[in-house]
Amino acid sequence: MARNGLRADSQNLRGTNENLSERESSSIGSDSEINGFTTEKQTDKYGFIGGAQQHTEESAQDVPPEVVREREVKWLDMLNSWDKWMAKRHKKIKLRCQKGIPPSLRGRAWLYLSGGKVKLEQNHGKFQELDSKPGDPKWLDVIEKDLHRQFPFHEMFVSRGGHGQQDLYRVLKAYTLYRPEEGYCQAQAPIAAVLLMHMPAEEAFWGLVQICEKYLPGYYSAGLEAIQLDGEILFALLRRISTVAYKHLKKHKIDPVLYMTEWFMCAFSRTLPWASVLRVWDMFFCEGVKIIFRVGLVLLKNMLGSSDKLKVCQGLYETMELLRTVEPRYMQEGFLMREIIELQVSERDIEKEHLVQLKRWKETHGELRCKSPPRMHGARAIMIADPPTHKDLLQAPTIIVEPPLEDASSKQKKKGKNKREPPSNPTTETLSPAHPPSPTLQKDTPLQQSNQSLSSSSTEQDTYL
């Protein structure tokens, strides 16, 4: 099995010969094509340049502005008393995640739900320490090759060497230093990229750590044993959810890893339209991996769950083509969310089947080579396992306005003026053109020429709401 990709050898992942980079690179073209594309098209509300998310407009649900404002107020209240809400009103948090987290608070909510906020507070300076180290060349070369393949039509990642790609490089490099025994896996890049769309690099790093260690442990380790086990769990659960689909896949001997590897390892970020991706991730951070299982089961049931649907895919090749190109109607936000919420698959079902499949694995393959930590099923389980202090959950100001800087000569003039004249109106003094703005505001350097990422300086403040 090829290390740190989604390629598989003939023994373990039979027929899985398409990896993430090959698939993405075939669709994005050259640098000139990317630059030409960006200058002619406008971005959608998610930051994607026209045409890149072809199903978004049709599949997204528009929430009235007044409803969004109400939800923002509720989420701000929860975040201000996060430990109390998690302890006493977790069901309400779960319900609000199912309805969708307000876009302005999504990044902050994800960080709290995942436990990334606690990890960050308990490891102050760790990311900066890792960021300052050179890193292992064998991982850095692979990471650099993958940067331009991550959402190349999103405004944050469209420019080679732009601030988005810089931050993505920093986050992925830091993880290889944080977990050198695990290194880098291609499927981590889209996960980190989605996080960076919603939060600064340091927060995205701890969000990635939590996903790799708590939500999807072992997914990105050598051998990809955990993803193979979860493929067998998915297939076993499908037998209960859709017997027709189960029998069809079994008849043609289609190994689960042939169709679910990218789904699960990338948490559907490369499969679903963006509106649906965000809603799935909202629920995933709250409820854990069972949401990923449910999405997979919903898609399989709707694509292969009746004899009429199977008429168009009577063989292995036709079935694989169908699974690679999911019909848009099954990925539509409203439809998909209803199906996920209604599907009766719990963490207990997953753990029960995990024990069965683990026993079978040991009988056929022997002991697992990679010992992963136990999987945490959602935000509550993570908080119970690693209880935070009240200080860990305190929110830092999101926008800090500093007073204009003054040089020595202006201070001297001001001192002399105060001796001769009565005190001036404070508001007038603040707005007076005699006081120049902060030097940081005078700079107007294009992002592509910047030698430093927007979020890399320790003196800059987080402006994410």
MARDORO-471473 format. One record per residue (C-alpha): x, y, z; residue in three letters; residue number from 1. Coordinates in steps of 0.2 Angstrom, whole numbers, always signed. Example, Ala and Ser with C-alpha at 12.3 -4.5 7.8 and 13.67 -1.06 7.14 Angstrom:
// residues 2
KEZA, +62, -22, +39, Ala, 1;
KEZA, +68, -5, +36, Ser, 2;
This chain:
// residues 465
KEZA, +0, +0, +0, Met, 1;
KEZA, +7, +17, -5, Ala, 2;
KEZA, +11, +27, +11, Arg, 3;
KEZA, +2, +44, +14, Asn, 4;
KEZA, -10, +43, -1, Gly, 5;
KEZA, -26, +35, -5, Leu, 6;
KEZA, -18, +22, -17, Arg, 7;
KEZA, -20, +5, -12, Ala, 8;
KEZA, -10, -11, -17, Asp, 9;
KEZA, -19, -26, -24, Ser, 10;
KEZA, -19, -36, -8, Gln, 11;
KEZA, -27, -23, +4, Asn, 12;
KEZA, -37, -10, -6, Leu, 13;
KEZA, -40, -20, -23, Arg, 14;
KEZA, -43, -8, -37, Gly, 15;
KEZA, -41, +8, -28, Thr, 16;
KEZA, -29, +16, -40, Asn, 17;
KEZA, -36, +34, -40, Glu, 18;
KEZA, -28, +45, -27, Asn, 19;
KEZA, -34, +63, -22, Leu, 20;
KEZA, -20, +72, -31, Ser, 21;
KEZA, -23, +63, -48, Glu, 22;
KEZA, -41, +67, -47, Arg, 23;
KEZA, -40, +85, -43, Glu, 24;
KEZA, -25, +89, -54, Ser, 25;
KEZA, -35, +83, -69, Ser, 26;
KEZA, -48, +96, -66, Ser, 27;
KEZA, -39, +112, -62, Ile, 28;
KEZA, -27, +115, -77, Gly, 29;
KEZA, -12, +126, -77, Ser, 30;
KEZA, -8, +142, -68, Asp, 31;
KEZA, -13, +153, -82, Ser, 32;
KEZA, -30, +144, -83, Glu, 33;
KEZA, -33, +147, -65, Ile, 34;
KEZA, -28, +165, -66, Asn, 35;
KEZA, -38, +168, -81, Gly, 36;
KEZA, -53, +160, -73, Phe, 37;
KEZA, -52, +171, -57, Thr, 38;
KEZA, -52, +187, -66, Thr, 39;
KEZA, -68, +184, -76, Glu, 40;
KEZA, -79, +176, -63, Lys, 41;
KEZA, -87, +182, -46, Gln, 42;
KEZA, -86, +172, -30, Thr, 43;
KEZA, -102, +164, -23, Asp, 44;
KEZA, -106, +167, -4, Lys, 45;
KEZA, -94, +153, +1, Tyr, 46;
KEZA, -79, +161, -8, Gly, 47;
KEZA, -79, +149, -23, Phe, 48;
KEZA, -76, +157, -40, Ile, 49;
KEZA, -91, +155, -52, Gly, 50;
KEZA, -94, +137, -58, Gly, 51;
KEZA, -83, +128, -45, Ala, 52;
KEZA, -98, +123, -35, Gln, 53;
KEZA, -110, +119, -48, Gln, 54;
KEZA, -123, +112, -37, His, 55;
KEZA, -122, +125, -23, Thr, 56;
KEZA, -136, +137, -29, Glu, 57;
KEZA, -149, +124, -32, Glu, 58;
KEZA, -145, +114, -17, Ser, 59;
KEZA, -143, +128, -3, Ala, 60;
KEZA, -157, +133, +8, Gln, 61;
KEZA, -159, +151, +11, Asp, 62;
KEZA, -161, +156, +29, Val, 63;
KEZA, -170, +173, +32, Pro, 64;
KEZA, -158, +186, +39, Pro, 65;
KEZA, -169, +188, +54, Glu, 66;
KEZA, -168, +170, +58, Val, 67;
KEZA, -149, +171, +56, Val, 68;
KEZA, -148, +185, +68, Arg, 69;
KEZA, -159, +176, +81, Glu, 70;
KEZA, -147, +160, +79, Arg, 71;
KEZA, -132, +171, +82, Glu, 72;
KEZA, -138, +178, +98, Val, 73;
KEZA, -142, +160, +104, Lys, 74;
KEZA, -125, +154, +99, Trp, 75;
KEZA, -116, +168, +107, Leu, 76;
KEZA, -125, +165, +123, Asp, 77;
KEZA, -120, +146, +122, Met, 78;
KEZA, -102, +150, +119, Leu, 79;
KEZA, -101, +162, +134, Asn, 80;
KEZA, -107, +148, +145, Ser, 81;
KEZA, -101, +133, +135, Trp, 82;
KEZA, -97, +121, +150, Asp, 83;
KEZA, -114, +124, +157, Lys, 84;
KEZA, -123, +121, +141, Trp, 85;
KEZA, -113, +105, +137, Met, 86;
KEZA, -116, +98, +155, Ala, 87;
KEZA, -135, +102, +156, Lys, 88;
KEZA, -142, +106, +139, Arg, 89;
KEZA, -132, +96, +127, His, 90;
KEZA, -148, +91, +117, Lys, 91;
KEZA, -151, +109, +114, Lys, 92;
KEZA, -134, +111, +106, Ile, 93;
KEZA, -136, +95, +96, Lys, 94;
KEZA, -153, +102, +89, Leu, 95;
KEZA, -145, +119, +85, Arg, 96;
KEZA, -131, +110, +76, Cys, 97;
KEZA, -143, +101, +66, Gln, 98;
KEZA, -152, +117, +61, Lys, 99;
KEZA, -135, +124, +55, Gly, 100;
KEZA, -122, +135, +64, Ile, 101;
KEZA, -123, +153, +59, Pro, 102;
KEZA, -109, +157, +46, Pro, 103;
KEZA, -102, +171, +57, Ser, 104;
KEZA, -99, +159, +71, Leu, 105;
KEZA, -96, +143, +63, Arg, 106;
KEZA, -77, +143, +65, Gly, 107;
KEZA, -78, +147, +83, Arg, 108;
KEZA, -92, +134, +86, Ala, 109;
KEZA, -82, +121, +78, Trp, 110;
KEZA, -67, +125, +88, Leu, 111;
KEZA, -77, +123, +104, Tyr, 112;
KEZA, -86, +108, +99, Leu, 113;
KEZA, -71, +99, +94, Ser, 114;
KEZA, -61, +103, +110, Gly, 115;
KEZA, -48, +112, +99, Gly, 116;
KEZA, -51, +128, +110, Lys, 117;
KEZA, -46, +119, +126, Val, 118;
KEZA, -31, +111, +117, Lys, 119;
KEZA, -25, +128, +111, Leu, 120;
KEZA, -27, +136, +128, Glu, 121;
KEZA, -18, +121, +137, Gln, 122;
KEZA, -4, +122, +124, Asn, 123;
KEZA, +0, +141, +122, His, 124;
KEZA, +15, +144, +110, Gly, 125;
KEZA, +15, +126, +104, Lys, 126;
KEZA, +10, +130, +86, Phe, 127;
KEZA, +22, +144, +85, Gln, 128;
KEZA, +36, +133, +91, Glu, 129;
KEZA, +32, +120, +78, Leu, 130;
KEZA, +29, +133, +65, Asp, 131;
KEZA, +47, +140, +68, Ser, 132;
KEZA, +55, +123, +65, Lys, 133;
KEZA, +61, +117, +47, Pro, 134;
KEZA, +51, +101, +46, Gly, 135;
KEZA, +56, +84, +38, Asp, 136;
KEZA, +60, +87, +20, Pro, 137;
KEZA, +52, +70, +15, Lys, 138;
KEZA, +35, +77, +21, Trp, 139;
KEZA, +37, +95, +15, Leu, 140;
KEZA, +40, +90, -3, Asp, 141;
KEZA, +24, +80, -4, Val, 142;
KEZA, +14, +94, +5, Ile, 143;
KEZA, +20, +107, -7, Glu, 144;
KEZA, +15, +97, -22, Lys, 145;
KEZA, -3, +95, -14, Asp, 146;
KEZA, -6, +114, -9, Leu, 147;
KEZA, -13, +119, -26, His, 148;
KEZA, -24, +104, -27, Arg, 149;
KEZA, -35, +109, -12, Gln, 150;
KEZA, -50, +119, -18, Phe, 151;
KEZA, -41, +128, -32, Pro, 152;
KEZA, -57, +138, -36, Phe, 153;
KEZA, -59, +145, -19, His, 154;
KEZA, -53, +163, -17, Glu, 155;
KEZA, -42, +158, -2, Met, 156;
KEZA, -32, +145, -11, Phe, 157;
KEZA, -33, +151, -30, Val, 158;
KEZA, -16, +160, -29, Ser, 159;
KEZA, +0, +149, -29, Arg, 160;
KEZA, +10, +156, -14, Gly, 161;
KEZA, -5, +166, -8, Gly, 162;
KEZA, -10, +168, +11, His, 163;
KEZA, -21, +153, +10, Gly, 164;
KEZA, -8, +141, +3, Gln, 165;
KEZA, +5, +148, +15, Gln, 166;
KEZA, -7, +144, +30, Asp, 167;
KEZA, -11, +127, +23, Leu, 168;
KEZA, +8, +123, +22, Tyr, 169;
KEZA, +11, +129, +40, Arg, 170;
KEZA, -3, +119, +47, Val, 171;
KEZA, +1, +103, +38, Leu, 172;
KEZA, +20, +105, +42, Lys, 173;
KEZA, +16, +108, +60, Ala, 174;
KEZA, +6, +92, +61, Tyr, 175;
KEZA, +20, +81, +54, Thr, 176;
KEZA, +31, +89, +68, Leu, 177;
KEZA, +17, +86, +81, Tyr, 178;
KEZA, +15, +68, +76, Arg, 179;
KEZA, +31, +63, +67, Pro, 180;
KEZA, +26, +44, +69, Glu, 181;
KEZA, +11, +48, +58, Glu, 182;
KEZA, +18, +61, +46, Gly, 183;
KEZA, +7, +67, +32, Tyr, 184;
KEZA, -7, +59, +23, Cys, 185;
KEZA, -15, +68, +7, Gln, 186;
KEZA, -33, +67, +14, Ala, 187;
KEZA, -27, +78, +28, Gln, 188;
KEZA, -25, +93, +16, Ala, 189;
KEZA, -43, +96, +12, Pro, 190;
KEZA, -48, +94, +30, Ile, 191;
KEZA, -36, +107, +35, Ala, 192;
KEZA, -41, +118, +20, Ala, 193;
KEZA, -59, +118, +26, Val, 194;
KEZA, -54, +123, +43, Leu, 195;
KEZA, -43, +137, +37, Leu, 196;
KEZA, -59, +144, +28, Met, 197;
KEZA, -66, +147, +45, His, 198;
KEZA, -52, +151, +57, Met, 199;
KEZA, -34, +157, +58, Pro, 200;
KEZA, -19, +145, +56, Ala, 201;
KEZA, -16, +141, +74, Glu, 202;
KEZA, -35, +137, +78, Glu, 203;
KEZA, -35, +126, +62, Ala, 204;
KEZA, -20, +116, +67, Phe, 205;
KEZA, -29, +111, +84, Trp, 206;
KEZA, -45, +108, +75, Gly, 207;
KEZA, -35, +96, +63, Leu, 208;
KEZA, -27, +88, +78, Val, 209;
KEZA, -44, +84, +86, Gln, 210;
KEZA, -51, +77, +70, Ile, 211;
KEZA, -36, +66, +68, Cys, 212;
KEZA, -35, +60, +86, Glu, 213;
KEZA, -53, +61, +93, Lys, 214;
KEZA, -65, +60, +78, Tyr, 215;
KEZA, -56, +49, +65, Leu, 216;
KEZA, -41, +41, +75, Pro, 217;
KEZA, -30, +30, +64, Gly, 218;
KEZA, -38, +36, +47, Tyr, 219;
KEZA, -21, +45, +42, Tyr, 220;
KEZA, -9, +32, +49, Ser, 221;
KEZA, +2, +20, +39, Ala, 222;
KEZA, -8, +5, +32, Gly, 223;
KEZA, -25, +14, +33, Leu, 224;
KEZA, -31, +0, +43, Glu, 225;
KEZA, -44, +11, +52, Ala, 226;
KEZA, -52, +16, +36, Ile, 227;
KEZA, -53, -2, +30, Gln, 228;
KEZA, -61, -7, +46, Leu, 229;
KEZA, -74, +7, +45, Asp, 230;
KEZA, -78, +2, +27, Gly, 231;
KEZA, -83, -15, +33, Glu, 232;
KEZA, -93, -7, +47, Ile, 233;
KEZA, -102, +3, +34, Leu, 234;
KEZA, -105, -12, +23, Phe, 235;
KEZA, -112, -22, +38, Ala, 236;
KEZA, -124, -7, +43, Leu, 237;
KEZA, -130, -6, +25, Leu, 238;
KEZA, -137, -23, +26, Arg, 239;
KEZA, -149, -17, +39, Arg, 240;
KEZA, -153, +0, +31, Ile, 241;
KEZA, -155, -6, +13, Ser, 242;
KEZA, -154, -25, +9, Thr, 243;
KEZA, -156, -22, -10, Val, 244;
KEZA, -140, -11, -10, Ala, 245;
KEZA, -131, -23, +1, Tyr, 246;
KEZA, -134, -38, -10, Lys, 247;
KEZA, -130, -28, -26, His, 248;
KEZA, -113, -23, -19, Leu, 249;
KEZA, -110, -41, -12, Lys, 250;
KEZA, -115, -49, -29, Lys, 251;
KEZA, -102, -39, -38, His, 252;
KEZA, -89, -41, -25, Lys, 253;
KEZA, -86, -22, -23, Ile, 254;
KEZA, -75, -19, -9, Asp, 255;
KEZA, -81, -4, +2, Pro, 256;
KEZA, -64, +5, +1, Val, 257;
KEZA, -67, +7, -17, Leu, 258;
KEZA, -81, +20, -15, Tyr, 259;
KEZA, -80, +26, +4, Met, 260;
KEZA, -62, +30, +6, Thr, 261;
KEZA, -62, +47, +0, Glu, 262;
KEZA, -80, +50, +7, Trp, 263;
KEZA, -74, +46, +25, Phe, 264;
KEZA, -56, +52, +25, Met, 265;
KEZA, -61, +69, +18, Cys, 266;
KEZA, -77, +70, +28, Ala, 267;
KEZA, -87, +72, +12, Phe, 268;
KEZA, -78, +89, +9, Ser, 269;
KEZA, -74, +83, -9, Arg, 270;
KEZA, -90, +75, -13, Thr, 271;
KEZA, -105, +86, -8, Leu, 272;
KEZA, -110, +103, -13, Pro, 273;
KEZA, -103, +116, -1, Trp, 274;
KEZA, -120, +120, +8, Ala, 275;
KEZA, -122, +102, +12, Ser, 276;
KEZA, -103, +100, +17, Val, 277;
KEZA, -105, +114, +30, Leu, 278;
KEZA, -121, +107, +37, Arg, 279;
KEZA, -113, +89, +38, Val, 280;
KEZA, -98, +96, +47, Trp, 281;
KEZA, -109, +106, +60, Asp, 282;
KEZA, -117, +89, +65, Met, 283;
KEZA, -101, +79, +63, Phe, 284;
KEZA, -92, +91, +76, Phe, 285;
KEZA, -106, +89, +88, Cys, 286;
KEZA, -111, +71, +86, Glu, 287;
KEZA, -95, +62, +79, Gly, 288;
KEZA, -92, +50, +66, Val, 289;
KEZA, -109, +42, +66, Lys, 290;
KEZA, -114, +57, +55, Ile, 291;
KEZA, -101, +52, +42, Ile, 292;
KEZA, -108, +34, +42, Phe, 293;
KEZA, -126, +41, +40, Arg, 294;
KEZA, -121, +51, +25, Val, 295;
KEZA, -113, +36, +17, Gly, 296;
KEZA, -128, +25, +21, Leu, 297;
KEZA, -140, +38, +14, Val, 298;
KEZA, -131, +40, -2, Leu, 299;
KEZA, -129, +21, -5, Leu, 300;
KEZA, -148, +18, +0, Lys, 301;
KEZA, -154, +31, -12, Asn, 302;
KEZA, -142, +27, -27, Met, 303;
KEZA, -144, +8, -26, Leu, 304;
KEZA, -159, +4, -15, Gly, 305;
KEZA, -172, -1, -27, Ser, 306;
KEZA, -173, -13, -42, Ser, 307;
KEZA, -177, +1, -54, Asp, 308;
KEZA, -161, +10, -49, Lys, 309;
KEZA, -151, -5, -52, Leu, 310;
KEZA, -157, -7, -70, Lys, 311;
KEZA, -144, +6, -75, Val, 312;
KEZA, -129, -2, -66, Cys, 313;
KEZA, -130, -20, -68, Gln, 314;
KEZA, -111, -23, -68, Gly, 315;
KEZA, -96, -18, -57, Leu, 316;
KEZA, -91, -4, -69, Tyr, 317;
KEZA, -108, +4, -70, Glu, 318;
KEZA, -110, +3, -51, Thr, 319;
KEZA, -93, +12, -48, Met, 320;
KEZA, -97, +25, -61, Glu, 321;
KEZA, -113, +29, -52, Leu, 322;
KEZA, -105, +30, -35, Leu, 323;
KEZA, -92, +42, -42, Arg, 324;
KEZA, -104, +54, -48, Thr, 325;
KEZA, -118, +55, -35, Val, 326;
KEZA, -134, +63, -42, Glu, 327;
KEZA, -137, +81, -36, Pro, 328;
KEZA, -154, +78, -29, Arg, 329;
KEZA, -147, +66, -16, Tyr, 330;
KEZA, -135, +79, -10, Met, 331;
KEZA, -147, +93, -9, Gln, 332;
KEZA, -145, +101, +8, Glu, 333;
KEZA, -163, +100, +14, Gly, 334;
KEZA, -166, +82, +8, Phe, 335;
KEZA, -149, +76, +14, Leu, 336;
KEZA, -151, +84, +31, Met, 337;
KEZA, -168, +76, +34, Arg, 338;
KEZA, -162, +59, +29, Glu, 339;
KEZA, -147, +60, +40, Ile, 340;
KEZA, -157, +65, +55, Ile, 341;
KEZA, -170, +52, +52, Glu, 342;
KEZA, -158, +38, +49, Leu, 343;
KEZA, -157, +27, +65, Gln, 344;
KEZA, -139, +23, +67, Val, 345;
KEZA, -131, +27, +84, Ser, 346;
KEZA, -113, +27, +91, Glu, 347;
KEZA, -118, +11, +100, Arg, 348;
KEZA, -122, +2, +83, Asp, 349;
KEZA, -106, +8, +76, Ile, 350;
KEZA, -96, +2, +92, Glu, 351;
KEZA, -105, -15, +92, Lys, 352;
KEZA, -101, -18, +74, Glu, 353;
KEZA, -83, -12, +76, His, 354;
KEZA, -80, -26, +89, Leu, 355;
KEZA, -87, -39, +76, Val, 356;
KEZA, -76, -32, +62, Gln, 357;
KEZA, -61, -31, +73, Leu, 358;
KEZA, -62, -49, +78, Lys, 359;
KEZA, -64, -54, +60, Arg, 360;
KEZA, -49, -43, +55, Trp, 361;
KEZA, -38, -52, +68, Lys, 362;
KEZA, -43, -69, +62, Glu, 363;
KEZA, -38, -64, +44, Thr, 364;
KEZA, -24, -51, +46, His, 365;
KEZA, -18, -53, +63, Gly, 366;
KEZA, -16, -39, +76, Glu, 367;
KEZA, -17, -21, +70, Leu, 368;
KEZA, +0, -13, +66, Arg, 369;
KEZA, -6, +4, +71, Cys, 370;
KEZA, -13, +6, +88, Lys, 371;
KEZA, -25, +21, +88, Ser, 372;
KEZA, -33, +30, +103, Pro, 373;
KEZA, -51, +26, +106, Pro, 374;
KEZA, -63, +35, +95, Arg, 375;
KEZA, -73, +49, +103, Met, 376;
KEZA, -91, +51, +98, His, 377;
KEZA, -94, +69, +97, Gly, 378;
KEZA, -92, +85, +108, Ala, 379;
KEZA, -99, +79, +124, Arg, 380;
KEZA, -88, +63, +124, Ala, 381;
KEZA, -72, +74, +121, Ile, 382;
KEZA, -76, +86, +135, Met, 383;
KEZA, -80, +72, +147, Ile, 384;
KEZA, -63, +64, +143, Ala, 385;
KEZA, -53, +80, +144, Asp, 386;
KEZA, -63, +92, +156, Pro, 387;
KEZA, -59, +110, +153, Pro, 388;
KEZA, -56, +123, +166, Thr, 389;
KEZA, -67, +139, +165, His, 390;
KEZA, -51, +149, +159, Lys, 391;
KEZA, -49, +137, +145, Asp, 392;
KEZA, -66, +142, +138, Leu, 393;
KEZA, -65, +161, +140, Leu, 394;
KEZA, -67, +170, +123, Gln, 395;
KEZA, -54, +182, +118, Ala, 396;
KEZA, -60, +199, +110, Pro, 397;
KEZA, -62, +196, +91, Thr, 398;
KEZA, -58, +214, +86, Ile, 399;
KEZA, -46, +225, +95, Ile, 400;
KEZA, -44, +243, +90, Val, 401;
KEZA, -28, +251, +95, Glu, 402;
KEZA, -26, +270, +97, Pro, 403;
KEZA, -15, +279, +84, Pro, 404;
KEZA, +4, +279, +87, Leu, 405;
KEZA, +12, +295, +90, Glu, 406;
KEZA, +30, +300, +87, Asp, 407;
KEZA, +41, +310, +99, Ala, 408;
KEZA, +39, +327, +90, Ser, 409;
KEZA, +20, +326, +90, Ser, 410;
KEZA, +20, +322, +108, Lys, 411;
KEZA, +31, +337, +112, Gln, 412;
KEZA, +19, +348, +102, Lys, 413;
KEZA, +4, +341, +110, Lys, 414;
KEZA, +12, +345, +127, Lys, 415;
KEZA, +16, +363, +123, Gly, 416;
KEZA, -2, +365, +116, Lys, 417;
KEZA, -10, +359, +132, Asn, 418;
KEZA, -1, +372, +142, Lys, 419;
KEZA, -7, +386, +131, Arg, 420;
KEZA, -25, +380, +127, Glu, 421;
KEZA, -39, +373, +137, Pro, 422;
KEZA, -41, +354, +135, Pro, 423;
KEZA, -49, +349, +118, Ser, 424;
KEZA, -63, +338, +115, Asn, 425;
KEZA, -57, +320, +116, Pro, 426;
KEZA, -67, +314, +101, Thr, 427;
KEZA, -60, +328, +91, Thr, 428;
KEZA, -43, +324, +96, Glu, 429;
KEZA, -45, +306, +91, Thr, 430;
KEZA, -51, +310, +74, Leu, 431;
KEZA, -38, +324, +71, Ser, 432;
KEZA, -28, +322, +55, Pro, 433;
KEZA, -13, +328, +65, Ala, 434;
KEZA, -12, +310, +72, His, 435;
KEZA, -7, +298, +59, Pro, 436;
KEZA, -15, +281, +58, Pro, 437;
KEZA, -5, +265, +64, Ser, 438;
KEZA, +9, +260, +52, Pro, 439;
KEZA, +1, +243, +50, Thr, 440;
KEZA, -14, +252, +42, Leu, 441;
KEZA, -3, +262, +30, Gln, 442;
KEZA, +4, +247, +22, Lys, 443;
KEZA, -5, +242, +6, Asp, 444;
KEZA, +5, +226, +1, Thr, 445;
KEZA, -4, +214, -11, Pro, 446;
KEZA, -7, +197, -3, Leu, 447;
KEZA, +4, +188, -17, Gln, 448;
KEZA, +19, +199, -13, Gln, 449;
KEZA, +18, +197, +6, Ser, 450;
KEZA, +32, +187, +14, Asn, 451;
KEZA, +21, +183, +29, Gln, 452;
KEZA, +4, +175, +30, Ser, 453;
KEZA, -10, +185, +36, Leu, 454;
KEZA, -12, +175, +52, Ser, 455;
KEZA, +7, +171, +55, Ser, 456;
KEZA, +12, +187, +65, Ser, 457;
KEZA, +9, +185, +84, Ser, 458;
KEZA, +6, +204, +85, Thr, 459;
KEZA, -9, +203, +73, Glu, 460;
KEZA, -26, +201, +81, Gln, 461;
KEZA, -39, +188, +76, Asp, 462;
KEZA, -53, +197, +66, Thr, 463;
KEZA, -64, +182, +63, Tyr, 464;
KEZA, -81, +184, +72, Leu, 465;
